[in-house]
Structures are given as structure tokens and as C-alpha cells.
Amino acid sequence: MSSNTQQVTFEPLLEQWLAQNDWWGEFTRDHNGDLQLRTEVHINDQPYDLWLHASDRTGILSLYIYAPFRARTATRAEALNLTNRLNVSIRQGRFAITNCGRIQYSHSVDFETVTPTVNSLQLIVAPGIDYCAYYEEAIAAVTLMNQGAADALRQLEVSDTAANTPSGPQPSLGVCAEALH
């Protein structure tokens, strides 16, 4: 930590955030003593695992959202192709495929020199939920139905055009608020 940093204490903030959203969560500590919060969020009626990893030592808060399905070995290469294409288009965070095939969205923020608030937590989580909601159909098409990444994204664009909506996810607190209840 540099001389103009402040000590961040995440646990009370995460407890307040959970209470504000009327959400449950399980707190644990990892081998470094860093706080981990695990909960579940429903996105498009699907149960996604949501983890927040918070280090009071470094001031870094990381969000991880895991889809309820995995990329099988047979679809993993095309799923990696899809996540690469998605990462080019999203403004924050990233999608990845873990070694065991879990589909993960993640985003980290360094609060070393600023004080995090409940609102800043909401602004970290909301886009992740929105991105997962928007891209879920394309990710499922590739990982579960062996569709090619380009075809899945093209179908998503066709759906946007048919619905007369702007192409791409429109991050907002609205989807997050729905998912939190």
C-alpha cells in the first residue's frame, strides 16, 4: 500500500449491501484472510452463483458470476471463441471458461485510495448481471447445443433487430434489482 492509501474494511459494507437488497449470503475467509461472499442470483430464471472476494489488505474487490451450465470438452474451443468475441464488445469485466468448463464473468475494482459504498458495489454487480442476462442465450447455444460462436451472435443480433432494441446489453440497475429479489 502506498502512503496515501486507506485501510478498507469490506465485511460491514457487504453486510449492508446484502441487507439493502434483501439478499442472503454466506461469508468465509480464504487462506490469506480475505473475505469471500457467496450467494445465488436468478438471471432469466436460472440460478447463477455469485461470489464477491474482498481483500482488506489490498483494497481489491472482485466479482465472479458463474452460469448454471458448463462448456463440455466438445464445445470448449468454440466457447472460448465466443468469450473472446464477447470480451471485445463489453465495457467492463470479462467472460472466461475455467479449466473445468464453468462459464465465468468477472470484474475487479481497486478501492485502495477510495472508500467503497453500497452504491459502488451495486454499480459493480449490476453490469455483470446484465451481461450474463443478455448473452445467456448465445452462451447456451454454443456450450449446450454445439452452435458456432458467429452463428450464436448473429442470432442475438437478429433477436435485437426483431425486438427493435439497440444491439448489445444495456447495463442498468433495473435488471440487477429484479435479480436481487
Sequence and secondary structure as in RCSB ss.txt:
>XXXX:A:sequence
MSSNTQQVTFEPLLEQWLAQNDWWGEFTRDHNGDLQLRTEVHINDQPYDLWLHASDRTGILSLYIYAPFRARTAT
RAEALNLTNRLNVSIRQGRFAITNCGRIQYSHSVDFETVTPTVNSLQLIVAPGIDYCAYYEEAIAAVTLMNQGAA
DALRQLEVSDTAANTPSGPQPSLGVCAEALH
>XXXX:A:secstr
  TT     HHHHHHHHHHHTT   EEEE TT  EEEEEEEEETTEEEEEEEEE TTT EEEEEEEEEEE  GGG
HHHHHHHHHHHHHH SS EEEE TT EEEEEEEEE TTS   HHHHHHHHHHHHHHHHHHHHHHHHHHHH   HH
HHHHHHHHHHHHTT  SS    HHHHHHHH 
